[in-house]
Amino acid sequence: MSAAGKSNPLAISGLVVLTLIWSYSWIFMKQVTSYIGAFDFTALRCIFGALVLFIVLLLRGRGMRPTPFKYTLAIALLQTCGMVGLAQWALVSGGAGKVAILSYTMPFWVVIFAALFLGERLRRGQYFAILIAAFGLFLVLQPWQLDFSSMKSALLAILSGVSWGASAIVAKRLYARHPRVDLLSLTSWQMLYAALVMSAVALLVPQREIDWQPTVFWALAYSAILATALAWSLWLFVLKNLPASIASLSTLAVPVCGVLFSWWLLGENPGAVEGSGIVLIVLALALVSRKKKRSCQCKKHLNFFFMWGDRLFNKIPIVPHHPPAKQHVFFLRACANVMYHQRRTVAGKAM
C-alpha cells in the first residue's frame, strides 16, 4: 500500500495547519489595506515570496533551471497577478470573509473552463452545484441595493476566482505537455515573473502613500515565509502522503475558516441575505468537489482532519479585544502546539 493510502496523522495535522495558514492570511491581507496600496503590497509580497522560494530551492538542492516560459508567465499573470492582485484590490472596500468566499469560487470556473477548453464532460451533480453557486452569488452581490463600493469589491473578488480558475486550466495543459515539471520550481519562477509585473503595475498606478507600521511587516513576513514557503512545502508533503480527494478539502475549508476568522477577529457580520448566499456557495463547493465513490479510508482521513482542526481551535483563546500583534502570536502558537503534539504522538506510537 502506498503512503497516500495509509492513515497518516502527521500529514492530516499538516493539512489542518496548512488550511489555517492560508485562511488566516486573509486577515493580514485585510488589515494591511489601512497602511499600503493593494498593488504595492502585492508587488512586495511577490518579491519577498520569490526570494524565499528560491532560497528553499537552493536548500533542497533543486536546480535553478527555468520552467517553460510561456506557460509559467501565463500562470504568473493569471494565478498570482490576477488572483492575488484582484483579491487584494477587492479587500480595500470589501470584507475579508466575503472576498475569500468569492475568490474561492475558483472550482466552478475550473469546471466550466475544463468543459469549454479541455473537452471534459460535466456530471449531473456539477450542473446542480453551479446553479446553487449562481444563486448564492446573486444573494451575496445583492444587486438591488446598488451599493457601488460593495458591488465593485464583490466583482473584483469574483474576477479573482475566474483568473485563478483560468490559471488551473493553463497548469493542466503545462502538466500534459511537460509531465516532469517540478512544482516547486514552477511556483518559484512564476512568483518571480509576477513580482516583475506587479512592480511595474505598482509604479504606474497611483496609490496611497505607504505607512510603514508593524502590521505591514507582519503581513509581508507572514505572506512570504508562512503563506508561501512553508505552506507550499506543507502542500507538497500533504499531496505525497494523502489521497488527492482529502488534500483538496483545503479548497473548501480555507474560505470557511476565512469567514470564521473575519467574524471572530475583524467583527465582520454578514446579514441574513449575504450569509445565506455564503452558505449556498460553500454547499455548492462541497457538491462540485464530491466524488462518486468515497472509500472508508477517505472517511477515516476526514475524521482526523476535523479532530485536529477542533484541537487547534480549542488552543486559540477568544481575544477580539487584543491588538493585531497579540492575535497573530496566539494563532501561530496554536499552530505550533498542534504540530508538536502530533509529532510526539506519532513518535510515541513508533517506539
C-alpha positions, 0 to 999 in steps of 0.5 A: 500500500502506498503512503497516500493510502495509509492513515497518516496523522502527521500529514492530516495535522499538516493539512489542518495547519496548512488550511489555517495558514492560508485562511488566516492570511486573509486577515493580514491581507485585510488589515494591511489595506489601512497602511499600503496600496493593494498593488504595492503590497502585492508587488512586495509580497511577490518579491519577498515570496520569490526570494524565499522560494528560491532560497528553499530551492537552493536548500533542497538542492533543486536546480535553478533551471527555468520552467517553460516560459510561456506557460509559467508567465501565463500562470504568473499573470493569471494565478498570482497577478490576477488572483492575488492582485484582484483579491487584494484590490477587492479587500480595500472596500470589501470584507475579508470573509466575503472576498475569500468566499468569492475568490474561492469560487475558483472550482466552478470556473475550473469546471466550466473552463475544463468543459469549454477548453479541455473537452471534459464532460460535466456530471449531473451533480456539477450542473446542480452545484453551479446553479446553487453557486449562481444563486448564492452569488446573486444573494451575496452581490445583492444587486438591488441595493446598488451599493457601488463600493460593495458591488465593485469589491464583490466583482473584483473578488469574483474576477479573482476566482475566474483568473485563478480558475483560468490559471488551473486550466493553463497548469493542466495543459503545462502538466500534459505537455511537460509531465516532469515539471517540478512544482516547486520550481514552477511556483518559484519562477512564476512568483518571480515573473509576477513580482516583475509585473506587479512592480511595474503595475505598482509604479504606474498606478497611483496609490496611497502613500505607504505607512510603514507600521508593524502590521505591514511587516507582519503581513509581508513576513507572514505572506512570504515565509508562512503563506508561501514557503512553508505552506507550499512545502506543507502542500507538497508533503500533504499531496505525497502522503494523502489521497488527492480527494482529502488534500483538496478539502483545503479548497473548501475549508480555507474560505470557511475558516476565512469567514470564521476568522473575519467574524471572530477577529475583524467583527465582520457580520454578514446579514441574513441575505449575504450569509445565506448566499455564503452558505449556498456557495460553500454547499455548492463547493462541497457538491462540485468537489464530491466524488462518486465513490468515497472509500472508508479510508477517505472517511477515516482521513476526514475524521482526523482532519476535523479532530485536529482542526477542533484541537487547534481551535480549542488552543486559540483563546477568544481575544477580539479585544487584543491588538493585531500583534497579540492575535497573530502570536496566539494563532501561530502558537496554536499552530505550533502546539498542534504540530508538536503534539502530533509529532510526539504522538506519532513518535510515541506510537513508533517506539 
